[in-house]
Amino acid sequence: MFGEKTQAPTPLPSSGRADDSVAGHWLLARLGKRVLRPGGVELTHTLLAGAGVAGADVVELAPGLGRTATEILARGPRSYVGAEADPDAADVVRGVLTGLGAENGAVRVTDAAATGLPDASSDVVIGEAMLSMQGDEAKRAIVAEAARVLRPGGRYAIHELALTPDSVPEEVSTDIRRSLARAIKVNARPLTVAEWSRLLADHGLVVDRVATAPMALLQPRRLVADEGFLGALRFARNMLAHRDARKRVLTMRRTFRRHRKQLAAVAIVARKPAARG
């Protein structure tokens, strides 16, 4: 798949779990979806452009299936390190790096909140659609780790699910979080754009860029834009062929549509201030 050598396919994360219980993003991956970001590939492009990965030492937290790793490496970083807690996902990303001939790339099986990387060792840290899946304490730990490994002047770039507007009532945000948890089988806790920005600022980071996009992950137009026509067709065919998976996907889509006025995708690039002389 990734070169001339023939090898057994690497299992996807949670491959042993049934379609009706696996986390939503891995279910979508099982059905052939490769872009698992709330703002789609277009917002990822915006994020990477703002992060300035060309010629940089880049760390990606929770790279998943390596879709964004491919985009990062295409921009010519000095080095790439993926920090992935799931061993199966890490193997998938290693396969992507091998297929791209990325001699400057590596993947560690490690927690995003404790990467084991040296202090001030990277120019850019990137995380997409992973903080949203964490509780408040875990969010803070991951952002603190990103700030720790960044060099002064380095950038932390995130692409996450957001609640909108910033003034959304607490009871509404609680209802949305509960609905998402039931649909995707993950205790997702998205924040408002203002809350995401404040989380970064609380760890000494200065927000430089903010971009938003509709949360249209399972809409036909977004599917084609993200996966290509043949990829979207393959995803639809796989979904139709698996009843339990189809029920889950339709439940997720209904949940996203029901809350579409309060859900968005946000990309934020924040900078670690240069050390004072």
N, C-alpha and C positions, 0 to 999 in steps of 0.2 A: 504493500500500500504506500509506503513511504520511500521506496527505493527499489533496487533490483533484487534484493534478497527477499525470499519468501519466508514468512514467519506466521505463527499462530496469531489470530487477532487478539489484541489486548482487551480484557473485559472492561465494560464501562463501570463506573462507580455504582455501587448498590445493585449490581447485576443479579444478585441472588434474591432480591426482594420482589414481591408481586406488584403488578401494575397498580393495584388499588391502594398500596401503602407506601410506595417509594416517594421520596421528595419530588415535588413537581418539576424542578429543573432537570433532574436526572431522568424522569419519565420522558420529558420532551427530547432529551438527548438520545434516549433509547429508541425513540421513534424517528430519529434522523435529523433533529433540529440542532444546528451547530452554533447559532448566535443566540445566546441565552441572557442577553442584556436588555433591561427595560426600555432603553432608548434606541435599540437597534444598532446596526453597524454604522449608521450615519453619525450618531452621537459619539460612538467610540472614535471615529475619525476626528471629530471635533476635539475630543479629550486629548488624543495623542498629539494633535497639532499644537494644542496649548501647553502640553507637558514638555515638548522639546526633547524627544528621545534620541534624535540623531546625534551620534558621537558621545552618548551618555552611558554611564553604568546604570542599568535599569533593573529594578526588582519588581516582579509582579506577584502580588499576594493572591492566592487561590486562583491559579490560571485555568482551572477547570479542564476543558478539552483542548486548550491551546489555540483557540480561534484568535484571541487578541495577541497571543505570543507571535503568531504569524504576521500580524499587522505591525507589531513592534519591530521584529527583525527585518521586515521589508524597509524600514526607515533607517537602518544602519546604525544601531547602537554600538558602543564600544564593547559592552558585555550585557548579557541577559541572565538573570537568575529567577527561576520560578520557585515560590515557597508554597507548597501544596500539602495539605494534611492527609488527603486520601491517597493511598499508595497506587490504586488503580488509575486515578486521574493523573498522578505524577507520571506513570508509565505511558499514558496516552500523550502527554505533553513531550516526554522524551522522544517518543516516536515522531512527533511533529518536528522537533529540533533536528533529529537525525535526517528526516526527509528533506529538510531545508539546507542540510550541510552546515549547520550552525556550530562551528567550532568554538565560538565565543559564548555558547549558551549552556546552561545547566539547570537541573531541577532538584530541589531538596524536598524530602518528605519531612515537613516540619509545620508547626502551628504558626499562623499569621501573627499571633500575639507574642511569639517567642521564636524568631527565625534563627537565632544563633549567629547571625551575621555581625560583623564588627561595627562598632559605633562609627558614624559618619563615613560609611563606605559606599554610598550610592548617590547618584545625582537625581534619580527619579524613582519614586515608588508609585506603582499603579495598582488599584484595586477596583474591580467592577462587580456589582451585584453581589457583594459578599457582606458588607457592613449591615445592609438591610436585614440580613438573616440572623443578626446577633442581638442579644439583649444589651441593655445600657452599659453594664460593666465590661462586657466583651468588646463593645464598640470602642470604649475608652482605652482598653488595653491594646487594641490593634492600632489605633491612631497614635498612641504613645510609642509603639514599636516603630511605626513608619517614621515618626519624627526623630527617633533615636538613630536609625540607620542612615538618615539623610545627612549629607554634607551641608554646611551653611550655604544658602543660596539654592539648595535643591528643591525639587517640586514633588508634592504629593497630589496625585490625580485620582479622583474617585468618580464612579458612574453608578448611581444608586436610584432606587425607587424613592419617590418623594410624595408627601401629602401636600395638597394645595387647596386653598391659599394658605399663607402663613398663619392666618387667623382661624383656621379650621377648629371648631369646638372640640374639646377633649372627648366628649361622648361620641362624636362622629369618628374621630381618629381611633378610638377604642373599638368601635363597631367594625371599622374597616380592617383593623389588625386581626380581629377575631375571624372575620370572613375569609381573609387571606390564609390564616392558619388552617382553617377547615379545608380550603380548596387545594392548597399546595403542600399540606402536611409538614410545614415548617413554621415555626413561631416567628414569622416575619414582623419586624418592627421598623417600618419606614418613618422618617422624620420629615418635617417641613424643610424647605430650602433654607430658611433662617436658622433652624435647629442644626442642620448639617453644617452650615457655615460656623455657627457658634461652637460646635463640637471641635472643629479644626482649630478655631481661634483659642479655645481653652487649652490647647496643647502647644501654644506658641507659634502657630502657623498663620500666615497672612494670606487671606483669600485674594487671588488675582483675577480669576476668571470664573464665571458661572454661565452655563448654558442649559436650557431645558428642552424637552421634547415630549410629545404625547406618549403615554404608556399604552402602546398598541401591539404588544408582543404577539398576540395570536390573531390579529386582524389580517385578512387575506393580502392586502396591499403591502403590509409590513413583512409578511412571510416571504413574498416574492422579492422584495427589496433586500432582505437579509440573506435568504437562502438561494436566490436565483429561481427561475421558473421550474427547472427540473428538480431542484432540491425541495421546493414547496410542494410539487406534485408527489414526490417520494414520501414526504412527511404525511400528506393527506392520505395517500394509499396505505401507509403503515397504520395510521390512526383508524382507518375504516376496517382494517383487517383484525384489530384487537379490541374486543368489546369493552373490557375493563379500562383499557387505556383511553379509548374514545370517550367513555363516560367521564373520566377524570379531566381530560382536556376540555370537554364541553363545559364542565363545572367551573374550571379555571377561567375559561373565556367569559362565561356569564358573570362571574364575580368581578372580573376586570371591567366588563361593560357596565355593570350596575354601579360601580364606584368611579367611572371614568372621569367625572367632573372633579373628583378629589384626588386622583392619582396622576402622577407625571413621572418623567425620568429627569434626573439632574446630573450634570457633569460639572465638577468643581476642580479647579487647579489652585492649590495653595502653596505658598513658598515658605521655606524655613529661613528666617532672617539671617543675614551674614553676621558673623561674630563681631562684636564691637572691639575696636582696637584699643 
